[in-house]
Amino acid sequence: MRKPFLLHLGHSVLLAFCLLLLAGCNKTTDETGSETAEAPSEEPTLELLTSENVVAKLEEFGKNNPDSLAVIGTRHGDIKVRLYKETPLHRANFVRLAKAGFYDQGEFYRVVKGFAIQGGDSDERTMKQGAYKIPQEFNPKYIHKRGALAMARYGDDRNPEKESSSHNFYIVTGESLDKEQLLAFEQKHGIDYTPEQEKIYLSIGGEPGLDTEYTVFGEVVEGMDVVEKIEQEPVDASEWPRQVVKHTIKIVNE
C-alpha cells in the first residue's frame, strides 16, 4: 500500500500566476498609436470564498442546489459520479465549482496505478476560487472502496484538522486485499468495518489506509472503465501523465 494521497500542486502554478499578474498590467495600442485599455474578459466569474465564510456560503448554496449527479468528461470518455448528501459541504462545493465552469479548466494531473487518479487543478487555469479549505466530513458509511470519490488535502503537519482542498479531488482505483491486511488497517485506525464493507475491500478492493484521513463524498456509478484507461496513462517521474488528460465536469439531472 502507498503512503497517504497528499495534495500537491502543479510545478509551474506559481510561475503561471506571476505571469498572469504581469499580463494584467499590459495595455493594447490601436493603429493610431494611442493606448487603450484591454477589453473586459467574458470569462465566467466565481465569488471568492475565505476560511471565514466558506461554511455559511456552502450551506446556503447547498440548500438552493440539491444536485447530486455529475459527469466528468475526458478524451477517454465519461465518468458519472453520485455525490453523497450526507457530506453536504463537499457536495455543495463540488456542484458550485462545476456549475461555474471552474472544473472545465482542470485536468487529471496525477496518476498512480493501483491507487488513484487525482484531478481538479491545472497549470493553465485562469479562474480563481479563493483561499479556503473545507472542514472534514468523515462518515463511517463511506469508505475508500474502488471507485470512491474523495477530496485531497495537505498533510497533518500543516493541516492537523484534516480539512479538504478547495478543489483537488481523486478517484480511488486500489486493489483487493486479504483479511489480514484489512484487519491491520482496522486496528491502526480504530475502525470496525461492517460485513458489507469488509466484503467490498476483499472483493473489488480500494485503499482502507485513507479511511478517517480523507473525506469520501461520492462514488463512480458509470464509467469505471474510463478511470481504468486514465490509470494506464504513461507518467513521468512526478506521476504526471505525459499526455495531458483534461476534464470537464457537468451537473446533470437525476
Secondary structure in CASP SS format (residue, H / E / C, confidence):
PFRMAT SS
TARGET T0000
AUTHOR 0000-0000-0000
METHOD secondary structure of the structure
MODEL  1
M C 1.00
R C 1.00
K C 1.00
P C 1.00
F C 1.00
L E 1.00
L C 1.00
H C 1.00
L C 1.00
G C 1.00
H C 1.00
S C 1.00
V H 1.00
L H 1.00
L H 1.00
A H 1.00
F H 1.00
C H 1.00
L H 1.00
L H 1.00
L H 1.00
L H 1.00
A H 1.00
G H 1.00
C C 1.00
N C 1.00
K C 1.00
T E 1.00
T E 1.00
D C 1.00
E C 1.00
T C 1.00
G C 1.00
S C 1.00
E E 1.00
T E 1.00
A C 1.00
E C 1.00
A C 1.00
P C 1.00
S C 1.00
E C 1.00
E C 1.00
P C 1.00
T C 1.00
L C 1.00
E C 1.00
L C 1.00
L C 1.00
T C 1.00
S C 1.00
E C 1.00
N C 1.00
V H 1.00
V H 1.00
A H 1.00
K H 1.00
L H 1.00
E H 1.00
E H 1.00
F H 1.00
G H 1.00
K H 1.00
N H 1.00
N C 1.00
P C 1.00
D C 1.00
S C 1.00
L E 1.00
A E 1.00
V E 1.00
I E 1.00
G E 1.00
T E 1.00
R C 1.00
H C 1.00
G E 1.00
D E 1.00
I E 1.00
K E 1.00
V E 1.00
R E 1.00
L E 1.00
Y C 1.00
K C 1.00
E C 1.00
T C 1.00
P H 1.00
L H 1.00
H H 1.00
R H 1.00
A H 1.00
N H 1.00
F H 1.00
V H 1.00
R H 1.00
L H 1.00
A H 1.00
K H 1.00
A C 1.00
G C 1.00
F H 1.00
Y H 1.00
D H 1.00
Q H 1.00
G E 1.00
E E 1.00
F E 1.00
Y E 1.00
R E 1.00
V E 1.00
V E 1.00
K C 1.00
G C 1.00
F C 1.00
A E 1.00
I E 1.00
Q E 1.00
G E 1.00
G E 1.00
D E 1.00
S C 1.00
D C 1.00
E C 1.00
R C 1.00
T C 1.00
M C 1.00
K C 1.00
Q C 1.00
G C 1.00
A C 1.00
Y C 1.00
K C 1.00
I E 1.00
P C 1.00
Q C 1.00
E C 1.00
F C 1.00
N C 1.00
P C 1.00
K C 1.00
Y C 1.00
I C 1.00
H C 1.00
K E 1.00
R C 1.00
G C 1.00
A E 1.00
L E 1.00
A E 1.00
M E 1.00
A C 1.00
R E 1.00
Y C 1.00
G C 1.00
D C 1.00
D C 1.00
R C 1.00
N C 1.00
P C 1.00
E C 1.00
K C 1.00
E C 1.00
S E 1.00
S C 1.00
S C 1.00
H C 1.00
N C 1.00
F E 1.00
Y E 1.00
I E 1.00
V E 1.00
T C 1.00
G C 1.00
E E 1.00
S C 1.00
L C 1.00
D C 1.00
K H 1.00
E H 1.00
Q H 1.00
L H 1.00
L H 1.00
A H 1.00
F H 1.00
E H 1.00
Q H 1.00
K H 1.00
H H 1.00
G C 1.00
I C 1.00
D C 1.00
Y C 1.00
T C 1.00
P H 1.00
E H 1.00
Q H 1.00
E H 1.00
K H 1.00
I H 1.00
Y H 1.00
L H 1.00
S H 1.00
I C 1.00
G C 1.00
G E 1.00
E C 1.00
P H 1.00
G H 1.00
L H 1.00
D C 1.00
T C 1.00
E C 1.00
Y C 1.00
T C 1.00
V E 1.00
F E 1.00
G E 1.00
E E 1.00
V E 1.00
V E 1.00
E E 1.00
G C 1.00
M H 1.00
D H 1.00
V H 1.00
V H 1.00
E H 1.00
K H 1.00
I H 1.00
E H 1.00
Q C 1.00
E C 1.00
P C 1.00
V E 1.00
D C 1.00
A C 1.00
S C 1.00
E C 1.00
W C 1.00
P E 1.00
R C 1.00
Q C 1.00
V C 1.00
V C 1.00
K E 1.00
H E 1.00
T E 1.00
I E 1.00
K E 1.00
I E 1.00
V C 1.00
N C 1.00
E C 1.00
END
